[in-house]
Amino acid sequence: MIIFDLKCTPHGHVFEAWFGSSEDFEDQRARGLVSCPVCGSGDIAKAPMAPAVGAKGNRAEGPPPGQVKAMLGAMADAQRKMLESSEHVGPRFADEARAIHLGEAEARAIHGQATPGQADELRDEGIPVAPLPFPVVPPEDEN
């Protein structure tokens, strides 16, 4: 596994992500599977990274890789459970979220796609939205 510092180009949010290799990152980015966890933008590039330098003996290390893997697995399981109990509305997400908020549509959990601008507008209107931590394959694209 390799950790990359990534940056969303539109807003400059910097975050870390784990990949099996540099080729895995490029493949996932090309398929639109890498997105900013802050704003949901898919316009992602590698950010400048500091070289890996061993920690001093008097510094605590981070969690071991096995624990990190378990935490990521738990997050993926939680997302899967949330998606099972929500309706996929695809690119209609912003319109559906707004309609639910205004009482014009049945209140229910939904997920789908929104542009960063649409997500910002929804938050400005007081509609709580957040990007999912892991990419979602729309039902129509599943095998």
C-alpha positions in Angstrom: 0.0 0.0 0.0 1.1 3.6 -0.7 -0.2 6.8 0.8 -0.6 9.8 -1.5 -1.3 13.4 -0.5 -4.1 14.4 -2.9 -5.6 17.8 -3.7 -8.9 18.8 -5.2 -8.1 21.2 -7.9 -11.2 23.5 -7.7 -11.0 24.2 -3.9 -7.5 23.2 -2.9 -8.6 20.7 -0.2 -5.6 18.4 0.7 -6.2 14.9 1.9 -4.5 11.5 2.1 -5.6 8.3 0.3 -4.2 4.8 0.2 -3.7 2.9 -3.0 -2.1 -0.4 -4.0 0.3 1.4 -6.4 0.7 4.6 -8.4 -1.0 2.8 -11.3 -4.0 2.0 -9.1 -4.4 5.7 -8.3 -4.2 6.7 -11.9 -6.7 3.9 -12.9 -9.2 4.9 -10.2 -8.8 8.6 -10.9 -9.4 8.0 -14.7 -12.6 6.0 -13.9 -13.9 8.8 -11.6 -13.6 6.8 -8.4 -11.4 9.3 -6.5 -13.2 12.3 -5.0 -12.5 15.0 -2.4 -13.9 14.0 1.0 -14.6 17.6 1.8 -16.5 18.9 -1.3 -17.0 15.8 -3.4 -15.0 17.1 -6.4 -13.6 14.5 -8.8 -11.0 16.9 -10.1 -8.1 15.4 -8.1 -4.3 15.6 -8.5 -1.4 14.5 -6.4 -0.2 17.1 -4.0 3.4 17.8 -3.1 4.5 15.3 -0.5 7.3 15.4 2.1 9.7 12.5 1.8 9.2 9.6 4.2 11.6 10.2 7.0 11.7 7.8 9.9 10.3 9.1 13.2 12.6 10.0 16.1 12.8 7.4 18.8 10.9 9.7 21.2 7.9 10.2 19.0 4.8 8.0 19.1 4.0 6.2 15.9 0.5 6.1 14.2 -1.8 3.2 14.4 -0.3 0.0 12.8 -1.4 -0.8 9.2 -3.7 -3.6 10.4 -5.6 -1.2 12.6 -5.9 1.3 9.8 -7.2 -1.4 7.5 -9.7 -2.4 10.1 -10.9 1.2 10.6 -11.3 1.7 6.8 -13.2 -1.6 6.6 -15.5 -0.5 9.4 -16.1 2.8 7.6 -16.9 1.0 4.3 -19.3 -1.3 6.2 -21.1 1.7 7.7 -21.4 3.4 4.3 -22.7 0.1 2.8 -25.4 -0.1 5.5 -26.4 3.5 5.0 -26.7 3.1 1.2 -28.8 0.0 1.7 -31.4 2.1 3.6 -31.4 5.0 1.2 -32.7 5.7 -2.3 -30.3 6.3 -5.2 -31.6 9.4 -7.0 -28.5 9.8 -9.3 -28.0 13.3 -10.8 -31.4 14.4 -9.4 -29.8 14.6 -5.9 -29.8 18.4 -5.5 -33.4 18.7 -6.7 -34.6 15.8 -4.5 -32.8 17.1 -1.4 -34.3 20.5 -1.9 -37.8 19.1 -2.4 -37.5 17.0 0.7 -36.3 20.0 2.7 -39.1 22.1 1.5 -41.7 19.4 2.3 -42.5 19.0 -1.4 -41.4 15.4 -1.5 -41.6 12.4 0.9 -39.0 12.6 3.7 -36.5 9.8 3.1 -32.8 9.1 3.0 -31.3 9.6 -0.4 -27.9 9.5 -2.1 -26.7 10.5 -5.6 -24.5 12.9 -7.5 -24.1 16.6 -7.1 -21.6 19.0 -8.4 -19.5 20.9 -5.8 -21.5 24.0 -6.7 -24.8 22.3 -6.1 -23.6 20.9 -2.8 -22.5 24.4 -1.7 -25.9 25.9 -2.7 -27.7 23.2 -0.7 -25.6 23.9 2.4 -26.1 27.7 2.0 -29.9 26.9 2.0 -29.5 25.1 5.3 -29.9 21.6 3.7 -27.5 19.2 5.4 -25.4 17.3 2.8 -22.0 15.6 2.9 -19.9 13.5 0.5 -19.6 9.8 1.2 -16.1 8.7 2.3 -15.8 6.1 -0.5 -16.9 6.2 -4.2 -20.2 4.7 -5.0 -20.9 2.7 -8.2 -24.4 3.8 -9.4 -26.9 0.8 -9.7 -27.1 1.2 -13.5 -23.3 0.7 -13.7 -23.1 -2.5 -11.6 -22.4 -5.8 -13.3 
